[in-house]
Amino acid sequence: MKEINPGETSRAYAFEMWMKAPMPMVTFFKTLDVSRLVKFSRQKGLKFNMLMCWSIGKAASRVKEFYMLPVGGKLMQYDTIAVNTIVANKDGEVSSCDIPFCENLAEFNEDYLRLTRQVAESCENHDLTDSMVIGTSALARYDIDGAVGMYSGIFNNPFMIWGKYKKRLFKTVLTVSFQFHHTQMDGAHAADFLYSLQQEINHLKL
């Protein structure tokens, strides 16, 4: 992670316009076809949430804007990205777990299982401060139509929320919300990311 000069990046105008805005976050909603993800999860005995996190990381890794993030009034550049998931811990509360993104699904799954187990048992968050972290919150037991993340003014990280996937006649769908800081990316970048996320799900090898 290193500080970069916004004026020397493609985010120069956005940094000037949105860095000090009182509400710089934008939220998109998209309904994804997750039929292939559900089938893959059942066939391979893999967690659906893990597969979602890996697909998010893979789609984000293709978008250069995900490697930049406004932090403390500065624009920071990262070499790596990670995906965060919320874990139910042994005390009946929730803890936060950052999982480093890896192109290799088997390796990502190993990290996911090991780190979420560690966080659940220790009740201590696992934070990766040297990676640009994409936050997620899966309310998998609840049938919701959407959710907008809270802007704290402290964390500017992109964030995704989803609930329970829904069965349709010929497919299974999942509505997600994607919140991002306008300094980090524009609407077109966010839309491209969501399109890429659907493509990653569609091309998952069964």
C-alpha positions in Angstrom: 0.0 0.0 0.0 1.3 3.4 -0.9 0.0 7.0 -1.2 -0.3 8.2 -4.8 -0.9 11.7 -6.3 -4.5 11.8 -7.4 -3.6 14.3 -10.1 -1.4 11.7 -11.8 -4.2 9.1 -11.9 -7.5 8.6 -13.8 -9.3 9.6 -10.6 -8.0 13.2 -10.4 -11.4 14.8 -11.2 -13.3 12.4 -9.0 -10.9 13.1 -6.1 -11.5 16.8 -6.4 -15.2 16.5 -6.8 -16.1 13.8 -4.3 -13.4 13.5 -1.6 -14.9 16.0 0.7 -18.6 15.4 -0.3 -20.8 14.9 2.8 -22.2 11.7 1.2 -19.8 10.4 -1.5 -21.2 6.8 -1.6 -23.2 5.4 -4.5 -25.3 2.2 -4.3 -26.3 0.0 -7.2 -28.7 -2.9 -7.1 -28.5 -5.9 -9.4 -30.3 -9.3 -9.6 -27.8 -12.0 -10.5 -28.5 -15.4 -11.9 -26.7 -17.7 -9.4 -28.1 -21.0 -10.8 -24.6 -22.2 -11.7 -23.1 -21.2 -8.4 -25.8 -23.1 -6.5 -25.3 -26.2 -8.6 -21.5 -26.0 -8.3 -21.8 -25.6 -4.5 -24.0 -28.7 -4.2 -21.9 -30.8 -6.6 -18.5 -29.9 -5.0 -19.6 -29.6 -1.4 -18.4 -26.0 -1.3 -20.1 -23.1 0.7 -22.2 -20.9 -1.4 -21.0 -17.8 0.4 -17.3 -18.8 -0.2 -18.1 -19.1 -3.9 -19.8 -15.7 -3.9 -16.7 -14.1 -2.2 -14.3 -15.7 -4.7 -16.4 -14.6 -7.7 -16.5 -11.1 -6.3 -12.8 -11.1 -5.8 -12.2 -12.5 -9.3 -14.4 -9.9 -11.0 -12.9 -7.0 -8.9 -9.4 -8.1 -9.7 -10.1 -7.3 -13.4 -11.0 -3.6 -12.6 -8.0 -1.4 -11.9 -10.1 1.1 -9.8 -10.5 -1.6 -7.1 -6.7 -1.2 -6.4 -7.2 2.4 -5.4 -9.0 3.7 -2.3 -9.4 7.1 -0.6 -8.1 6.7 3.0 -7.9 9.6 5.5 -8.2 12.2 2.7 -5.4 10.6 0.7 -5.6 8.3 -2.4 -3.9 5.0 -1.7 -2.8 2.3 -4.1 -2.7 -1.4 -3.3 -1.0 -4.4 -4.9 -3.6 -6.9 -3.7 -7.3 -7.1 -2.9 -9.2 -9.1 -0.3 -12.8 -10.0 0.4 -14.3 -9.6 3.8 -17.0 -11.8 5.3 -19.0 -11.5 8.5 -18.6 -14.6 10.8 -20.9 -15.8 13.5 -18.5 -16.4 16.5 -18.8 -18.8 19.4 -20.1 -16.1 21.7 -23.2 -15.7 19.5 -22.0 -12.3 18.2 -20.4 -11.5 14.8 -16.8 -10.9 13.9 -15.1 -9.6 10.7 -12.8 -11.7 8.6 -10.7 -10.5 5.6 -9.7 -13.3 3.1 -6.9 -12.6 0.6 -8.1 -13.1 -2.9 -6.4 -15.9 -4.9 -7.2 -16.9 -8.5 -7.0 -20.5 -7.5 -10.4 -21.5 -6.1 -9.0 -24.4 -4.0 -6.5 -22.2 -2.3 -9.1 -19.5 -1.7 -11.4 -22.1 -0.2 -8.7 -23.3 2.1 -8.0 -19.8 3.3 -11.7 -19.1 3.7 -12.3 -22.2 5.8 -9.2 -21.7 8.0 -9.6 -18.0 8.6 -13.4 -18.0 9.3 -12.9 -21.0 11.7 -10.1 -19.0 13.4 -12.3 -15.9 13.8 -15.3 -17.9 14.9 -13.3 -19.6 17.7 -11.2 -16.6 18.8 -13.9 -13.9 18.5 -11.2 -11.6 17.1 -11.4 -9.9 13.8 -8.9 -10.8 11.1 -7.9 -7.6 9.2 -5.7 -7.3 6.2 -4.6 -3.7 6.3 -2.2 -4.0 3.3 -5.0 -5.1 0.9 -7.9 -3.2 -0.6 -10.8 -5.0 1.1 -14.3 -5.5 -0.4 -16.8 -5.8 2.4 -19.6 -8.3 2.2 -22.6 -9.1 4.4 -24.7 -12.2 3.6 -28.1 -12.4 5.3 -28.6 -15.8 3.8 -31.5 -16.8 6.0 -33.6 -13.8 5.2 -35.7 -12.9 2.2 -34.9 -9.2 1.6 -35.3 -7.1 -1.6 -32.2 -5.0 -0.9 -30.1 -3.1 1.6 -28.0 0.0 1.5 -24.8 0.1 3.6 -24.1 2.7 6.2 -21.5 5.4 5.4 -19.5 5.9 8.6 -17.1 8.5 7.2 -14.2 6.3 8.3 -14.3 3.3 6.0 -14.6 4.1 2.3 -14.3 0.5 1.1 -16.7 -0.9 -1.4 -19.4 -3.1 0.2 -21.8 -5.7 -1.0 -24.9 -7.1 0.8 -27.3 -9.9 -0.2 -30.0 -12.0 1.4 -31.5 -15.4 0.6 -31.4 -16.5 -3.1 -34.8 -17.1 -4.7 -36.0 -20.0 -6.9 -37.6 -19.0 -10.2 -39.1 -21.3 -12.8 -35.9 -22.0 -14.7 -33.2 -20.3 -12.6 -32.1 -19.2 -9.1 -31.6 -15.5 -8.6 -29.9 -13.3 -5.9 -30.4 -9.5 -5.5 -27.2 -7.8 -4.4 -26.4 -4.2 -3.5 -23.0 -2.7 -4.2 -22.0 0.5 -2.5 -18.8 2.3 -3.5 -17.1 5.6 -2.9 -17.4 7.9 -6.0 -13.7 8.9 -5.6 -12.7 5.3 -6.1 -14.8 4.6 -9.2 -17.6 6.0 -11.4 -20.9 4.4 -12.2 -19.6 2.8 -15.4 -16.8 1.1 -13.5 -19.3 -0.3 -10.9 -21.6 -1.5 -13.7 -18.7 -3.2 -15.5 -17.8 -4.9 -12.2 -21.3 -6.2 -11.7 -21.4 -7.4 -15.3 -18.1 -9.2 -14.8 -19.4 -10.7 -11.6 -22.3 -12.3 -13.6 -19.8 -13.5 -16.2 -17.5 -15.1 -13.6 -20.5 -17.0 -12.2 -21.7 -18.0 -15.7 -18.3 -19.4 -16.6 -17.6 -21.3 -13.4 -16.5 -24.8 -14.5 -18.8 -27.5 -13.2 
